[in-house]
Amino acid sequence: MSANLQRGLGYGQEVGTNNTTPPFSGRQSETNRPTSHRRPALHSARAALIDWYTQPFDYEWMAKHRSIRGLHQPLQYLFGSATTLYAVASVLMLFSSRGPHGFGAQAWISIVLLMQVAVALRWFFGPLPVKRDFIAYAIFGDAGTASVLMLYSPFGALVGCCLFALTGGLCIFFVSQKWMLAHLALCCGFITAMTVRNLLTGDEDAPTVLATSLVILAATAVVPLLAHIAWTAIGRDARRSLLDPLTNLLNRRGLEDAAEALWHNGHERNFSLAVLVIDIDRFKVVNDYYGHDSGDAVIVRVADRLSLLFQENGVVARTGGEEFVTVFAAPDAEVHQRIEEVVNTLYNSSDHIPITVSVGACILASPSSLWVDGPSAIDKAGRIADSMMYRAKLDGGNRSSTTKL
């Protein structure tokens, strides 16, 4: 499991305390502020665009979040159907009076048609696309559509620009802001060129051409842009809801999602799975003697060291004030060594405030009958690990206590 998943998918650290529940900011809501202090609408719109553009885009999170997993096949069918629609439109335009004429133009349409059929089959029967597949599809959709429409009559090409909305629908959810802007630039540039072409030829009256252009621009550019901005904001808030604000580790809810993915990965590789509950020893003394700011620093230091230790094969979460939970998968011969590394890694005699921890561990061996219970077995192992942590604490702390199921 990557460090990117452990540390909250790349989002920056926020201010918090060592309380279990992050404090409210106490800032007055926008709707309750005096009208005279509200920012101008233009300034707010500019700030919203800058905020949207600077947000990191994580395809892995978008595609693999637990709420999206059940939609993988329907999404593939949806985009396969959209590509089929492209192909059907290409066939129909071959017989249209506004379609391409001449051997060269019709030959190119036929080549694009064959590529569309191949792409549609990839969507219907291939594996779940990865990031580069979505980007390649967006490029193919835009470039292929533009190259075909250029061969149509002027007004037919303008109306055909509606097809850019299909590519825009994919861009809303599965490409970054920069790729979305590239798509919009091509769409707007091509639609503008087709509008000028129609005005120059005079086949249609100017009001009809301009009205058609405005409607198509709204459908293919304005709507996808606003939808992408909204989707990015929703995704950002959804990510933050899975994070602990002080350490930027996963919280309990985020741990459930990540641990489920780790369970599937470990099961496929025939690894053992270990659940660790880690509690900082005598943490109340740290807060009382050194102050809460120092207590926060201790918690962040523990989070950093745990994340570094399990960045390759595990996930780390902060589930309480001074309590952490780690879930990792490893070959059975390595599990006990990794558990002992936790105690040794977190203690450093050179620290201004030396840290010791009590670690309770529960190992789900592979093979084990508990694996058939699915990810719910992790919950059971977590409860057992919690009791083992208290045993380690009663034995004096700065040690681990392990059991195996």
C-alpha positions in Angstrom: 0.0 0.0 0.0 1.5 3.3 -1.0 2.5 6.1 1.3 0.2 8.3 -0.8 -2.8 6.3 0.6 -1.5 6.3 4.1 -0.9 10.0 4.4 -4.2 11.2 3.0 -3.6 11.1 -0.8 -1.2 14.0 -0.9 -3.2 16.7 0.9 -1.4 19.2 3.1 -1.4 19.1 6.9 -4.1 21.1 8.7 -4.0 22.5 12.2 -5.5 20.3 14.9 -5.1 19.3 18.6 -4.4 16.0 20.3 -8.1 15.6 21.2 -9.9 12.8 19.4 -12.4 15.2 17.8 -10.9 18.2 15.8 -12.1 21.5 17.2 -14.4 23.7 15.2 -12.8 26.8 13.7 -15.3 29.1 15.3 -15.3 31.3 12.2 -18.5 33.1 11.3 -20.3 31.5 8.4 -20.4 33.5 5.1 -24.2 33.8 5.3 -24.0 35.4 8.8 -21.4 38.0 7.9 -22.5 41.6 7.5 -23.3 42.4 3.8 -20.7 45.2 3.7 -17.9 42.6 4.4 -18.8 40.2 1.7 -16.4 39.8 -1.2 -17.4 40.9 -4.6 -18.9 38.1 -6.7 -16.1 38.5 -9.3 -13.4 38.1 -6.7 -15.2 35.0 -5.2 -15.5 33.4 -8.7 -11.8 34.0 -9.4 -10.9 32.5 -6.0 -13.0 29.5 -6.7 -11.4 28.9 -10.1 -7.9 29.2 -8.6 -8.9 26.8 -5.8 -10.2 24.4 -8.4 -7.2 24.6 -10.6 -4.7 24.1 -7.7 -6.4 21.1 -6.2 -4.4 17.8 -6.7 -6.2 15.2 -8.8 -5.8 11.6 -7.8 -7.2 9.2 -10.3 -6.6 6.2 -8.1 -8.8 7.6 -5.4 -11.5 8.5 -7.9 -11.5 5.1 -9.5 -11.0 2.9 -6.3 -13.0 4.6 -3.6 -15.4 2.1 -2.1 -18.4 4.1 -3.2 -17.3 3.8 -6.8 -16.2 0.2 -6.9 -19.7 -1.2 -7.6 -20.0 1.2 -10.6 -16.9 0.0 -12.4 -18.7 -2.2 -14.9 -21.7 0.2 -15.4 -19.2 3.0 -16.2 -17.3 0.8 -18.7 -20.7 0.0 -20.4 -21.6 3.6 -20.3 -18.4 4.8 -22.1 -18.6 1.8 -24.4 -22.1 2.8 -25.4 -20.9 6.4 -25.9 -18.2 5.2 -28.3 -20.8 3.1 -30.1 -22.8 6.2 -30.5 -19.8 7.9 -32.2 -19.6 4.9 -34.6 -23.3 5.0 -35.4 -23.1 8.7 -36.1 -20.1 8.1 -38.4 -22.1 5.5 -40.4 -25.2 7.7 -40.7 -23.2 10.7 -41.9 -21.7 8.6 -44.7 -25.1 8.5 -46.2 -26.1 12.1 -45.3 -26.3 15.0 -47.8 -24.2 17.0 -45.3 -21.7 14.2 -44.9 -18.3 13.8 -46.5 -18.0 13.4 -50.3 -15.1 11.9 -52.2 -13.1 8.8 -51.8 -10.4 10.2 -49.5 -12.9 11.8 -47.1 -15.1 8.6 -46.9 -12.0 6.4 -46.5 -10.9 8.5 -43.5 -14.3 8.3 -42.0 -14.2 4.5 -42.4 -10.8 4.3 -40.7 -12.1 6.3 -37.8 -15.2 4.1 -37.6 -13.0 1.0 -37.3 -11.0 2.6 -34.5 -14.3 3.6 -32.7 -15.5 0.0 -32.9 -12.1 -1.3 -31.5 -12.3 1.3 -28.6 -15.9 0.3 -27.9 -15.0 -3.3 -27.6 -12.1 -2.4 -25.3 -14.6 -0.6 -23.0 -17.1 -3.4 -23.1 -14.8 -6.4 -22.6 -11.4 -5.1 -21.4 -10.2 -4.6 -17.8 -10.9 -1.5 -15.8 -9.0 1.4 -17.6 -6.1 3.0 -15.8 -5.3 6.7 -15.9 -3.5 6.7 -19.2 -6.4 4.9 -20.9 -8.8 7.7 -19.9 -6.4 10.4 -21.1 -5.9 8.5 -24.4 -9.7 8.1 -24.8 -10.2 11.8 -24.3 -7.5 12.7 -26.9 -8.9 10.1 -29.4 -12.5 11.4 -28.9 -11.6 15.0 -29.4 -9.1 14.6 -32.2 -11.1 12.0 -34.0 -14.3 14.0 -33.8 -12.6 17.2 -35.0 -10.9 15.4 -37.9 -14.2 13.9 -39.1 -16.4 17.0 -38.6 -14.0 19.0 -40.8 -15.1 16.8 -43.7 -18.8 17.6 -43.2 -20.8 20.5 -44.7 -20.4 23.7 -42.7 -23.7 23.5 -40.8 -23.5 19.8 -40.4 -20.0 20.2 -38.8 -21.4 22.8 -36.4 -24.3 20.7 -35.3 -21.9 17.7 -35.0 -19.9 19.6 -32.4 -22.5 18.3 -29.9 -20.5 15.1 -29.9 -17.8 16.8 -27.9 -20.2 16.6 -24.9 -19.6 12.9 -24.8 -15.8 13.3 -24.3 -16.6 16.1 -21.9 -18.6 13.8 -19.7 -15.6 11.5 -19.3 -13.3 14.5 -18.6 -15.6 15.6 -15.7 -14.8 12.6 -13.6 -11.6 11.0 -14.8 -9.1 13.6 -16.0 -7.3 16.4 -14.2 -8.0 20.1 -14.4 -5.2 20.6 -17.0 -6.6 17.9 -19.3 -10.1 19.3 -18.9 -8.9 22.8 -19.9 -7.1 21.3 -22.9 -10.3 19.6 -23.9 -12.3 22.8 -23.5 -9.7 24.8 -25.5 -10.0 22.4 -28.4 -13.8 22.4 -28.2 -14.2 26.1 -28.1 -11.6 26.7 -30.7 -13.2 24.2 -33.1 -16.7 25.5 -32.5 -15.6 29.0 -33.1 -13.9 28.0 -36.3 -17.0 26.2 -37.5 -19.1 29.3 -36.6 -16.9 31.6 -38.7 -16.9 29.0 -41.6 -20.7 29.1 -41.6 -20.9 32.9 -41.5 -18.5 33.1 -44.4 -20.3 30.5 -46.6 -23.7 32.0 -45.9 -25.5 28.7 -46.3 -27.5 29.5 -43.2 -28.6 32.9 -41.9 -26.4 34.5 -39.3 -28.9 34.4 -36.3 -29.4 30.6 -36.8 -25.7 30.0 -36.9 -25.0 32.1 -33.8 -27.8 30.7 -31.8 -26.7 27.1 -32.6 -23.1 28.0 -31.7 -24.1 29.5 -28.3 -26.2 26.4 -27.4 -23.5 24.0 -28.4 -20.8 26.0 -26.5 -23.0 25.9 -23.3 -23.5 22.1 -23.6 -19.9 21.2 -24.5 -17.9 23.8 -22.5 -19.8 25.6 -19.8 -21.7 22.6 -18.3 -18.6 20.3 -18.2 -16.5 23.0 -16.7 -19.0 23.8 -13.9 -19.5 20.1 -13.3 -15.7 19.4 -13.0 -15.4 22.3 -10.5 -18.2 20.9 -8.4 -16.9 17.3 -8.6 -13.4 18.4 -7.6 -14.8 20.2 -4.6 -16.8 17.2 -3.6 -13.8 14.9 -4.0 -11.7 17.2 -1.9 -14.2 17.3 1.0 -14.7 13.5 0.7 -10.9 13.0 1.1 -10.7 15.3 4.0 -13.5 13.5 5.8 -11.2 10.4 5.8 -8.3 12.2 7.4 -7.2 13.2 10.9 -6.5 16.9 10.8 -3.5 17.0 13.1 -1.4 14.2 11.5 -3.0 13.9 8.1 -3.2 10.2 8.7 -6.4 8.3 7.9 -9.1 8.4 10.6 -11.2 5.5 11.6 -13.5 5.8 8.7 -10.6 6.1 6.2 -9.0 3.1 7.8 -12.0 0.9 7.0 -11.8 1.8 3.3 -8.0 1.3 3.1 -8.0 -1.9 5.2 -10.6 -3.5 3.0 -8.4 -2.9 -0.1 -5.4 -4.2 1.8 -7.3 -7.4 2.9 -8.1 -8.2 -0.8 -4.5 -7.6 -1.8 -3.1 -9.8 1.0 -5.6 -12.5 0.3 -4.6 -12.7 -3.4 -0.9 -12.9 -2.5 -1.4 -15.5 0.3 0.1 -13.1 2.9 -0.6 -12.9 6.6 -2.5 -9.8 7.8 -1.6 -8.1 11.1 -3.7 -5.5 13.0 -1.7 -3.4 15.5 -3.2 -1.1 18.1 -0.5 1.4 19.3 -0.9 3.6 22.3 1.6 6.3 23.5 2.7 5.5 27.1 2.0 8.1 29.8 0.8 10.6 27.3 -1.2 12.5 29.8 2.0 13.3 31.6 3.4 14.8 28.4 0.4 17.1 28.1 0.4 18.1 31.8 4.2 18.7 32.0 5.1 20.0 28.6 1.8 21.4 27.4 -0.6 20.5 24.6 1.6 21.9 21.8 4.4 19.5 22.8 1.8 16.8 23.0 0.7 17.6 19.4 4.4 17.4 18.3 4.8 14.0 19.9 1.7 12.7 18.1 2.9 14.0 14.8 6.3 12.5 15.3 4.7 9.1 16.0 2.6 9.5 12.9 5.6 10.3 10.7 7.6 7.3 11.9 4.8 4.9 11.6 4.0 6.1 8.1 7.6 5.7 7.0 7.8 2.2 8.5 4.6 0.9 6.7 4.7 3.0 3.6 5.2 0.0 1.3 2.8 -2.6 2.6 0.4 -1.2 5.2 -1.9 1.6 6.3 -1.7 3.8 9.4 -4.6 5.6 11.1 -5.0 7.8 14.1 -8.2 6.5 15.8 -8.0 8.4 19.2 -6.1 11.0 21.1 -2.9 9.1 21.4 -4.0 5.8 19.8 -3.0 4.6 16.3 -4.0 1.5 14.4 -1.8 -0.1 11.7 -2.9 -2.8 9.3 -0.3 -4.5 7.1 0.2 -7.6 5.0 3.4 -9.5 4.8 4.7 -13.1 4.4 4.2 -15.1 7.6 7.9 -15.3 8.4 8.2 -11.5 8.4 5.2 -10.5 10.5 6.7 -10.8 14.0 9.8 -8.9 12.9 7.7 -6.0 11.6 5.7 -5.9 14.8 8.9 -5.6 16.9 10.2 -2.9 14.6 7.3 -0.6 15.8 8.6 -0.4 19.4 12.2 0.1 18.3 11.4 2.6 15.6 9.3 4.9 17.7 11.7 5.2 20.6 14.7 7.5 20.1 16.8 8.5 23.1 17.8 11.8 21.4 14.2 13.0 21.3 13.5 16.1 23.5 10.5 14.1 24.8 11.4 10.4 24.5 8.5 8.3 23.2 7.6 4.8 24.2 4.5 2.9 23.1 2.5 -0.2 24.0 1.6 -2.3 21.0 -1.1 -4.9 20.8 -1.0 -7.1 17.7 -3.3 -9.7 16.3 -2.1 -11.8 13.3 -4.5 -13.3 10.8 -2.4 -16.2 9.5 -2.6 -17.4 6.0 -4.2 -19.8 5.4 -6.8 -19.3 8.1 -10.5 -20.0 8.4 -11.0 -16.4 9.3 -10.1 -15.2 5.8 -13.4 -16.5 4.6 -15.1 -13.9 6.7 -13.8 -11.2 4.4 -12.8 -7.7 5.6 -15.0 -8.1 8.7 -12.3 -10.3 10.1 -10.2 -7.2 10.4 -12.7 -5.8 12.9 -12.5 -8.9 15.0 -8.7 -8.8 14.9 -8.8 -5.1 15.9 -10.8 -5.8 19.0 -8.3 -8.5 20.0 -5.3 -6.3 19.3 -6.8 -3.6 21.5 -7.0 -6.0 24.4 -3.4 -7.1 23.7 -2.3 -3.5 23.8 -3.7 -3.1 27.3 -1.9 -6.2 28.4 1.4 -4.7 27.1 0.6 -1.5 29.0 -0.1 -3.4 32.2 3.3 -5.1 31.8 5.0 -1.7 32.0 4.7 -0.4 28.4 7.4 0.1 25.8 6.7 -3.4 24.5 4.4 -5.5 22.3 2.0 -8.2 23.0 1.0 -10.5 20.1 -1.6 -13.2 19.5 -2.3 -15.3 16.4 -5.6 -16.4 15.0 
